[in-house]
Amino acid sequence: MGLNAGLWSLWMTCVVQISAVQPLTCSWTEYQVGNKCCVMCGEGQHVKTNCKEGISTSCKPCTEGTYMNKRNGLRYCFPCTKCEEDSGLRIKRACTRTSDSVCEPVDGFYCSESGENGCLFAQKHSVCKPGHFISQNGSSVSDTVCSPCSAGSFSDGMFSSCRPHTKCEDLDLLLLEPGTESADAQCGGHHSHRTAVMASGVVVLFSVVLSALGGWCCRQRRGKYLNKGKNREAEKIEGSEKNRGAEKTGTENAEVQNHLNEKLLPDFRQITTAEEKMSSRI
């Protein structure tokens, strides 16, 4: 008996020592608090108070804007992810007490970084430069792919394929401006119209020249005729002026004679009367 009691005491001492060395192991549905294992709260909840001797864990539902997607021994739920439109994101699936929000890119953006629950960051689709075409449209997961145009074609950057330059000569049109990698060729009026316009111009020019020559000849002839007429008229005027001068001279002489008669006749009469008186007295 003494030996058995000693062996039993030794066994219990070893068990106690081993228990003190080994850590406390809780089940997957429990969490450790000190030297105790408490039952976890379920999804959509968080711990309000830990378990105590004879009292189980107290849990509380997640508040609005938070969630919990697993069994836990945490004091708080996780905050919901915000899908901000300014960042090129929108809500694909709204947040609940048991699941986080899921975001996706808005139209014209693609996801540049993804997470477990959707897109985390988005970027705007690239815009192709003039001279390039869209070889692959952008999507929610990939950017736009641009490729350069080949020689003899053009694109403003919005085309899904480059377009060949218009050949003006094939349309019987004049080439006003050659095409570039970003713009089409510019065509003008028809060749036939140009020929007609040139012919009309030549006819008009010829008519103007003929009219000018005819006018010059007429002016020359008219000038000669006018010169002859002027000479004749000048001779007539000169003869008339001579006749008028002679008539004027005769008239002036008559007027002088009359004036003398008017002035001298009374004096002559007075002298005659005086002489007669003198003679009678003698």
C-alpha positions in Angstrom: 0.0 0.0 0.0 2.7 2.4 0.9 4.4 1.8 -2.4 1.2 2.2 -4.4 0.4 5.5 -2.6 3.9 6.8 -3.3 3.5 5.9 -7.0 0.1 7.6 -7.2 1.4 10.8 -5.6 4.3 10.9 -8.0 1.9 10.4 -11.0 -0.3 13.3 -9.9 2.6 15.6 -9.4 3.8 14.9 -13.0 0.3 15.5 -14.4 0.1 18.8 -12.6 3.5 19.9 -13.8 2.7 18.9 -17.4 -0.6 20.8 -17.3 1.2 23.9 -16.0 3.7 23.8 -18.8 1.3 23.1 -21.7 -0.7 26.2 -23.0 -4.5 26.3 -22.9 -6.0 25.1 -26.2 -9.6 26.3 -27.1 -11.8 24.8 -29.8 -12.3 26.6 -33.2 -15.6 27.9 -31.9 -14.0 29.4 -28.8 -11.6 32.2 -28.0 -9.2 32.4 -25.1 -9.6 35.0 -22.3 -6.9 34.5 -19.7 -7.0 30.9 -18.6 -10.5 30.4 -19.9 -12.1 29.6 -23.3 -15.2 31.6 -24.2 -17.7 30.8 -26.9 -17.3 33.0 -30.0 -20.0 35.3 -31.4 -21.5 34.5 -34.7 -21.4 36.4 -38.1 -23.0 39.9 -37.9 -22.1 40.2 -34.2 -19.2 41.2 -31.9 -18.4 40.5 -28.3 -20.2 42.7 -25.8 -18.8 41.0 -22.6 -16.5 38.0 -22.2 -17.6 34.9 -20.6 -17.3 34.5 -16.8 -17.5 31.6 -14.4 -20.8 30.1 -15.2 -21.8 32.9 -17.6 -21.4 32.6 -21.4 -20.1 35.2 -23.8 -22.5 38.2 -24.5 -22.8 39.2 -28.1 -24.1 42.4 -29.8 -25.2 42.9 -33.5 -23.0 45.0 -35.8 -24.2 48.6 -36.2 -25.0 50.2 -39.6 -21.9 50.8 -41.7 -20.1 47.8 -40.1 -20.1 44.1 -40.8 -18.7 40.8 -39.4 -18.3 37.9 -41.8 -16.9 35.2 -39.5 -17.2 33.8 -35.9 -15.2 36.0 -33.7 -14.2 37.1 -30.2 -13.7 40.7 -31.3 -15.0 43.8 -29.5 -16.0 45.6 -32.8 -17.2 44.8 -36.2 -15.3 45.8 -39.4 -16.2 49.1 -41.2 -17.8 48.7 -44.6 -15.7 49.7 -47.7 -16.8 52.9 -49.4 -17.2 52.9 -53.2 -16.4 56.5 -54.0 -17.5 57.8 -57.4 -14.7 60.4 -57.4 -12.3 57.5 -57.4 -14.1 55.9 -60.4 -15.9 53.3 -58.3 -19.6 52.4 -57.6 -21.4 49.9 -55.4 -21.8 46.5 -57.0 -23.2 44.9 -53.9 -24.1 46.9 -50.8 -22.7 46.2 -47.3 -24.6 44.1 -44.8 -24.0 43.0 -41.3 -22.4 39.8 -42.5 -20.6 40.9 -45.7 -18.6 43.9 -46.9 -19.4 46.2 -49.8 -18.3 45.1 -53.3 -17.1 47.9 -55.6 -16.8 48.0 -59.4 -15.4 50.6 -61.9 -17.8 53.2 -63.3 -18.2 53.4 -67.1 -15.0 54.7 -68.7 -12.8 53.3 -65.9 -11.0 50.0 -65.3 -9.9 48.3 -62.1 -6.2 48.7 -61.5 -6.1 46.9 -58.2 -8.5 44.1 -57.0 -9.1 42.6 -53.6 -11.1 39.7 -52.1 -14.3 41.6 -52.3 -14.0 43.5 -55.6 -12.1 46.5 -57.0 -10.1 48.6 -54.7 -8.7 51.2 -57.1 -9.8 52.3 -60.6 -8.3 54.4 -63.4 -9.8 56.2 -66.4 -9.5 54.5 -69.8 -6.7 56.0 -72.0 -7.7 58.2 -74.9 -5.9 57.4 -78.2 -3.9 60.3 -79.7 -4.6 61.6 -83.3 -2.9 59.3 -85.7 -3.8 56.2 -83.6 -6.8 54.0 -83.6 -8.5 51.9 -80.9 -7.3 48.4 -81.5 -9.0 47.1 -78.3 -11.7 48.8 -76.3 -11.3 49.4 -72.6 -13.3 47.3 -70.2 -13.9 47.1 -66.4 -10.7 45.1 -66.0 -8.4 46.4 -68.8 -7.3 49.7 -70.3 -7.8 50.8 -73.9 -5.2 49.6 -76.4 -4.1 52.1 -79.1 -2.1 51.4 -82.3 -0.6 53.8 -84.9 -2.1 54.3 -88.4 -0.1 53.0 -91.4 1.0 55.3 -94.3 -1.9 56.5 -96.5 -4.5 56.3 -93.7 -5.7 58.5 -90.8 -7.6 58.6 -87.5 -8.6 61.3 -85.1 -8.0 58.9 -82.2 -11.6 57.9 -81.9 -11.8 55.4 -84.8 -11.8 51.7 -84.3 -9.7 51.4 -87.5 -7.7 53.9 -89.6 -9.4 55.1 -92.8 -7.7 55.5 -96.1 -7.1 59.0 -97.5 -9.6 60.2 -100.1 -8.1 60.1 -103.6 -9.3 63.3 -105.2 -8.3 62.4 -108.7 -10.5 59.3 -108.6 -13.4 61.6 -107.9 -12.4 64.0 -110.7 -11.7 66.6 -108.0 -8.8 68.9 -107.3 -6.5 68.1 -104.3 -6.6 71.2 -102.1 -4.7 69.8 -99.1 -3.0 66.4 -98.7 -4.0 64.0 -96.0 -2.1 63.5 -92.8 -2.0 60.8 -90.1 -4.8 62.6 -88.3 -6.9 64.2 -91.1 -8.3 63.2 -94.5 -7.3 64.9 -97.7 -9.2 68.0 -98.7 -10.7 68.0 -102.3 -12.1 71.0 -104.3 -14.0 71.6 -107.5 -14.1 69.2 -110.5 -11.3 69.3 -113.1 -13.9 69.9 -115.9 -15.1 72.9 -114.0 -11.6 74.2 -113.8 -11.1 73.8 -117.5 -14.4 75.5 -118.2 -13.4 78.3 -115.9 -10.0 78.7 -117.5 -11.6 78.8 -121.0 -14.1 81.4 -119.8 -11.4 83.4 -118.3 -9.4 83.3 -121.6 -12.5 84.4 -123.6 -13.3 87.2 -121.2 -9.7 88.4 -121.2 -9.6 88.3 -125.1 -12.9 90.3 -125.2 -11.5 92.8 -122.8 -8.3 93.2 -124.9 -10.4 93.6 -128.1 -12.6 96.2 -126.4 -9.6 98.1 -125.1 -8.1 98.1 -128.6 -11.4 99.2 -130.2 -11.8 102.0 -127.7 -8.3 103.2 -128.2 -8.8 103.3 -132.0 -12.1 105.2 -131.6 -10.5 107.7 -129.3 -7.6 108.2 -131.8 -10.1 108.8 -134.7 -12.3 111.0 -132.6 -9.3 113.0 -131.4 -8.2 113.7 -135.0 -11.8 114.7 -136.0 -12.1 117.0 -133.0 -8.8 118.6 -133.8 -9.9 119.4 -137.3 -13.2 120.8 -136.0 -11.4 122.8 -133.4 -9.1 124.3 -136.0 -12.1 125.3 -138.3 -13.9 126.7 -135.4 -10.9 128.7 -134.3 -10.6 130.2 -137.8 -14.3 131.2 -137.8 -13.9 132.7 -134.4 -10.8 134.6 -135.5 -12.6 136.0 -138.5 -15.6 137.0 -136.5 -13.5 138.7 -134.0 -11.8 140.8 -136.8 -15.2 141.8 -138.2 -16.4 142.7 -134.7 -13.3 144.7 -134.2 -13.8 146.7 -137.3 -17.5 147.3 -136.5 -16.6 148.3 -133.0 -14.0 150.8 -134.3 -16.5 152.5 -136.6 -19.0 152.6 -133.8 -16.6 154.1 -131.4 -15.6 156.8 -134.0 -19.2 157.7 -134.5 -19.8 158.0 -130.8 -16.7 160.2 -130.5 -18.0 162.5 -133.2 -21.4 162.7 -131.7 -19.8 163.5 -128.3 -17.7 166.3 -129.9 -20.8 167.7 -131.7 -22.7 167.7 -128.4 -19.9 169.5 -126.6 -18.7 171.9 -129.2 -21.9 172.8 -131.0 -23.3 175.0 -128.2 -20.1 176.8 -127.9 -19.9 177.4 -131.6 -23.4 178.8 -131.6 -22.7 181.1 -128.8 -19.6 182.5 -130.6 -21.7 183.0 -133.8 -24.4 184.9 -131.8 -21.8 187.1 -130.2 -20.2 187.9 -133.6 -23.6 188.8 -135.0 -24.2 191.2 -132.1 -20.9 192.9 -132.5 -21.5 193.4 -136.2 -24.9 195.0 -135.6 -23.5 197.5 -133.2 -20.8 198.6 -135.6 
